[in-house]
Each structure stands twice: as structure tokens, then as C-alpha cells.
Amino acid sequence: MTATLTIGDERQTKTWWTTLGETGLVVPRLSIGTGTYGWGGSSAQTRLGFRECVRLLLMAYEHGIAWFDSADQYGSHPHVREALKSLDREKVIITTKTTARTKEQARQDIQRFLKELGTDYIDIVLMHCLIDSNWTTTMRPVMEALSEAKSYGYVRAVGVSCHSFAALKAASTHPWVEVILARLNYDGMHMDDKPSEVLPVLKTAMSKGKGVYAMKVMGQGGLKRDPEKAIKFVFETGIPAATIGMVSEAEIRQNVAITRKLFHQN
């Protein structure tokens, strides 16, 4: 399936597509991550070079991955913007993340992100890399700013990217959270805790209508020797979607083929 994929209600009938919790967003099972070994405005994807990173995003889209996972800290907004020039904006899901710690900074980030991404709205904005167990209190000003942005139509869904088990547990039940990006793989590599501890928390989140998708599926590269095992594990737990940082067409083809096979779709 290629870039002729339709978006909207028709997605609901395709096993390649899934509803993300109660957000109203329907997304492909796979998102292409742009933050492999990424922080400080750079990542493995952006280090490929501007044109090559844009080409990678367009290539992913052609293989059905109409979901680009970006972040301010990855430096990938300009690459996503350039890719969108060749695509129908309404047929692409865009995630980005903010490290803002004040309401005003979050407001400024949203406006800057919109310009950097070249879009009138962002599908998902997450508070990035939460660790503090008390973030539901300390991050309240940022949450208010993101809710405000959503009310204005700048953002469609809000949530968190968690990097500690305590932060993840808080996110799983907090009513403000609509989307959770959580670290998950069969080995527990670069995770918040063992899979046996993390999975019940994610199940709780999903039972409360939160959209959950997995990251670190390949254990930050440590599990790439058996990608089928890694991808199969995540989806067989019931997690509906995952983002994987891919840096070549070979990886895109491989991961799409594995996922489509799991969902009985060629």
C-alpha cells in the first residue's frame, strides 16, 4: 500500500490502522521515529543530512507509515516541514514534544513548533522525558498551556513521554493525559522497569481510554538482531502502535513487512 492511502473513517476498517485511545485519532500501527540517539537538536536521522532525512520520511510514507514522530530536541521539525510540502497534511499524523517547564515557555513552544513544522495544527504534543513522580503537580502550568492550545485548535491531543516508572504510573490514571509514549521491549532494555511491571500499568492506561504507543521497541538498537521478535512482542501484548527510529529503506521495508504480517495484511 502506498501514498494513495485514504485517511478518516475508512482507516477504521484497515488492520494497518488503529484508533489511538479516545483521542479521535486513527493512526498507522507504525510511526517513524526521528530521534534515534537524539537530543540537543540532533539525531541519527537528522545526521543523515537534510535531504536524506526528508527522503527517508517520504519513503516511510510511501510504505504506509503516515505518522512522523518528532521532537524539539531532535532537531527534526524542518525535515518534517519539508516532507509535508509533498504530502496532503490531513493524511499525516505529526507528533512532537516539548521540554517546557513554564506556561509561557509552553505557549511559545507551540507557536514556534507550528512555524517550524509548517502546519496550522499538530496532532499530538507530548511533555517530553518526564521522570518526576510528582509531575502532575509540578508540570501543571505546562499542562494548562497545552490544554489551551488544544482549545484553540493548535493541538489535537496531549500527553506525555515517560522515562521513569513512577512518572508512567502517574500518567496511567491522570485524567489530563490522552496519549502516553512508553518504553517497551521484551528484554527490558532501556525501559522504566521490567516488562512484567510496565505492561499492567499500560493496560490500566488503555482501560481508561488513553492512547498508548511504544518506543524503544528495539531496545535503542540492542535488539535489532531479531526485529521480528521485538516487534511481535510489542503488538502481541495488545499495545496498538509503536514508533521505531529507522534510518534506511531496508529498515522501513523490514519493519513494515513484519507488522503487516502480524496483522494479516500484505
Secondary structure, DSSP 4 states (H G I P E B T S, - for coil): --TT---SGGGGG-TTEEE-TTSS-EEESEEEES-TT-BTTB-TTGGG-HHHHHHHHHHHHHTT--EEE--GGGT-HHHHHHHHTTS-GGG-EEEEEE---SHHHHHHHHHHHHHHHT-S-EEEEEEEEE--TTHHHHTHHHHHHHHHHHHTTSEEEEEEEE-SHHHHHHHHH-TT--EEEEE--TT-TT-SS-HHHHHHHHHHHHHTT-EEEEE-TTTTTTTTT-HHHHHHHHHHTT--EEEEE--SHHHHHHHHHHHHHHTT--
